[in-house]
């Protein structure tokens, strides 16, 4: 072997040297330079990896909800947004949830180890086992979600009409609640709603919202809701209340009496701790307590989506309820979102990391 050939062979074994050589060779090639800069700055650059030989002809796109501290509807919204990206690119979404999630049973549920599948079918019928053997695979990044936020000019809680319109289309196409669960939830809604046809839905968040998490909405007090409700109450047969806070529930009962309806078997808290962190007798007497926590959220979310009008603060549950209603091509008579702003002062609000430390949640990082 010649000295030149020997040198080229050695260089070929070192990726960094090979990388540098390629740049030096194309130093005066402006098309090459533009292409590299575009790739470096592009949010739509996806690394395609071959894991096996399944689903040839498709790019499988993993939406990995790995953050254990996320609330259920925060997870659901990210999945919807991930499906938006996949749909636009012609990818096939596959969803997983963290085994450390608030809603993940230690021994699984219904033979499923992926918590997403406790509640939903896979968006296109392709599961994680197939993804792990996929011929072409990639995954969602935080940049994908940032791109959606920029496109619809939303800041997490304040959302445009276009955002709701597009996410409703995605829900209709990809979000498929497990049929047995959907039937169970609908039966509970029918039982509480009875023969009432004009129902005003109200979601009054309390508990941990009152702690003042940084970059999260400021709480709306019961008296604030009462003011808005009283403006339209004559148009409705009942007021349906969705709340995880017993203190809020008691105040609404005292104010509206028999006109108020709500789900009595939902787990609620009387402190600033969200029910997901309250491990009392009511929690442990459930057969599948973690699964049931998410079912509670889904029941309130479905109920709100079935109401004629809605009055809420800014919350993930109320956002998902609105998307779900639009996904059925239904519209609200009254739609009031109460907004007192968000906690933007780091010195006088609780950071997510502090909350994670307080409750001992496994943190996988941002």
N, C-alpha and C positions, 0 to 999 in steps of 0.2 A: 504494500500500500504506500502511495506517495505521501510526502509530508503534508501536502495540501489536503488530500483526502482524509488523512489521519486527523488533521486539525478540525475539518468540517464535522467529522464523526464525533469528536469530543465536544464541540460546540452544541451539536444537536442534542446531546444528553443533558444540557443545562438550559432550562426554560428561560431564566432571566437573561442569559447571554444571547439566546436565540431571539428573545423579545427585543433586546437592544439592537441587535444586528438588523432586524427587520425595519426598525425605525430609522437607523442610519442609512439603510439602502433607499428608503423612501422619503428622505429628508426634504427633497425638492418636489415631491409629488403632492400637489395641493389637494387633489381628490382624495388621496389616502389620508391626509391630515384632517380634512373635513369629515371624512367617514369616522375616524377615530374620535374626534371631538363630539360628533353627534351621538356615538355610542356611549361615550362617557357621561354625557348630559341627559341621555334619554331615560325616561321612566318606563318606557315600554320595551326595555331590553330584558329578555327572559332567557335564563340558562335552561336548555332542554337536555334532560338526562335520560339515558336508557337504563331502565331497571330490570327489564325482562323482555318478553315477546308478546305480551297481552295488549289487546286493543290497538293493533296497528292501524295507522291512518288517523288516529286521534291524538291530540295533545291533552293529557290529563292534568288538571290544574288543582292543586291541593290548597284548600282553605283551612288552615290549621289554627283553630281557636285555642291557643296554648295558655292564655293568661287566666290563671286559676281564680283571680280576684274579680273577674268580670261578672256583672249581673246578667241574668238570662237574656233580657231583651237587647243588651249591648252586644252580646254574642250574636243574637239573631240579626241585628242590623248589619254587623260586619259580614255575616254570611251573605245577606242580600246584596251588599255592595260588592263583595267578591264575585258573586254570580253575575253582577252587571259587567264587571271587567271580562270575565270568562265569556259571556254571551257576545260581547263586542268583538272579541278576538277569535271566536269560533273554537274556544277551548271547552273542555268537559269538566265541570266542577265536581270535586270530591271533598266532603267535609269531615273534619275530625274535631273533637273537643278534648281538652286536657283531662287526664285521669285524676287530676287534683282539683278539678272544678267543684264548686259548691254543690253541683247537681249530679256528680258522679258517684254511684254506689261502689263500694270497695270490691264487691264480687260481681259487678255488672248487673244488668237487668234484662230480662227476657232473652238471656243467652247472648246479649250484646255487650261488648267491652268498650265500644265507642259511644260515649254519652249522647252524641247527636242523634244516634239511631234509637235511643229510648223514646224520642219525641217525634222525629221526622224520618221520612224515607230519604235516601240519597237523592240529590237533585236530578241526576240522569241515570240512576240505578247502578252506578259504579261505586264500589266500596273501597276502603283503604287497602284491603288485601290485593285487589286488582291493581290499584295505583302502585303498590310496592313491587309489582311485576310488569308495570306498564312499559310499552316500547318507547313512548315519548312522554316525559313527565316534567312538570315545572310547578311552581308554587306562588301563592299570593305574597306580596311584600307590603310593608307599610307605605311605600310609595304609591302602590295601587290605590290605597284608601285615600291618600293625600290628593291624588289626581281626581278622584270622585268629588272630594270636598271642594277643590278648586273649581271644577267644572260647574257645580251647582251652587257655588258661593255660600256654602254652609259652614257653621262653626261648631257643629256637633249637636246643638239643640235647636238653633234657629234655622229652619229649613225652607227652601223655596217650593212653590207649587210644582215646578218642573221636577224637583227631586221626588216629591210624593207621587207624581204621575208615572215617572220612570220606574221607581221602586215597586209600585203596584203591578206594573207589567211583569217585572222580574218575579215578584211573589207568585203571580198567576202561573208563571211558566215553571218555576223551580222549587218553590217552598211547598212541600207536601207533608202535611201532618199525618202521622201514623193513623190509619183509619179507625182502629178501635179506640184510640185516645180521643180523636175528634168527635166520635159518637158519644163518648162518655162526657166530654166537656159540653157538647150541645145539649145533652139531656139535663145537665145541671143548670145551664142557662135557661132552658125552657121551664124548669121547675121554679126558679126564682122569679122569672119575668111573668109567669102565669099568662093571663089574658091581656096584660097591658100591651098596648100597641104603640103608645107614645111615651118613650122612656128617655129621660135625660141622664146621660152618663157623666159621672164626676170621678176623677182620680185625685185623691188628696194624699200626696206623699208626706211621710213624716219620718220617724225613727232616725236613721243615719243622715238623712237630708238635713236635719237640724244641727248636725255637727259642723257643717260648713266646709265641705271638701273643696279644695282648690280647683277652679275651673269647672265647678258644678253649679247648677242653679241654686239660687237662694230660695228658701222654703216659702210656700204660700200658706197663710194661716187660715183656719176654718172660717173666721169672720170675713176674710177676703172672698172665699167661695160663696158664702151666704149672700153677699152683696150681688154677685153675678147671677146666682141661682134665682134669687127673688125677682129679678128682672124678667125672667121667662117662665117661671114655675107654672103659671096658669095654662100654658100650652101642653103640659105633660101629665100623664097619668101617675107616673112614679119617678123617683130619683134613684138611680142605681149608684151606689158608692163602691169604688174600688180603693182600698187602702190597706196597708200592712201595719197601720198604727192604731192600737186600741183606743188611745186618747182621742184621736180624730173621730173614730167611729162613735164613741160616746157623745161627743159634741153634736154630731150630725143627727143622732137619734133624738137627743134632747130638743133639737131645733125642728125636725121635720116629722118625727113620730112615725105613724103608719104609712106615710107617703114615701118613706125611705125603704129601699130593698137592698140586700147585699148577701154575699155567700157566707154562711155561718161556719162552715167547716174549714175555712182558710186559716192558716197559721198567722197570727199577728203578735206584735210586741208592744209592751207598754213602756219601753225605755228608748234611749237613743240608739240601741243596738238593733240592726235589721234582723228580721226573723231567721235569716240564714246563719246568724251567729248566736242565736238563743237556743241552747241545747237543754230545754226543760222537759217535763213529763209529756207535754203535748207533742213535742218533737219526737221523742223516743217511742211513743205508743203507736206511731205509724209504721206499717210494715216496711216501706221503703222511704225513709224520711227525706233523703236527698232528692230522689226522684219526685217526691210529693211537693217539695219546695218549688220546683219549676212548674209542676202542674198547677199549683196555686196561681203563679204568675200568668200562665197561659189561660186559666179560667177567667181571671179578671180582664186580661187583654181581649179575649174573645167576647166577653160580655160588653165591654166598652165598644167594640167594633159592631155590635148588634144594636146599639142605641140609636135613637133618632137624632139626638143632639149630644154634644160633648162639651164639658167645661173642665179643663185640666191646667196644671202648671206645665213646666217643661220637664219631660221625663221620657226615658226610653220606652216604657210600657205604653204610654199614650201615643208616642210616635208610631210604634208598631201596630197599635190598634187602628190608627188612621190609615196606615198602609194596607192593612188587612181588609178594611171596609172598601177602600178604593179598588182593591184587587177583585172584589166581587161586583165591581161596577156600581157601587152604592155611594150615596152622598149624604152629607149631614145637613140638617135643617139649621142648627146652631153649631158653630165651631169656634169656641173661645179658648185661646191659649194665654194663660196669665204669666207675665214675665216681669220679675223683679230684678233681673240681671243675674250674673254669676259671681262667685267669689273669685275676685281677680287679685286680691292682695295676699301675697304669699305669707306675710307676717301674721295675718289675722285669719288664716284658714288652715285647714288640716290637709297635708299632702297625702296623696295616695300611698306613698311609701310608709308614712306614719301609720295610716290605717291598716296596711298590710302587716306591719310590725305588731300593732295592737292585737290583731286577731290571729296572728301566727299562720297566715296563709302562705303557701309555697309561692314564691315569686320567680317567674321565669325571665323577667327583664323585658324591656321594651325593644 
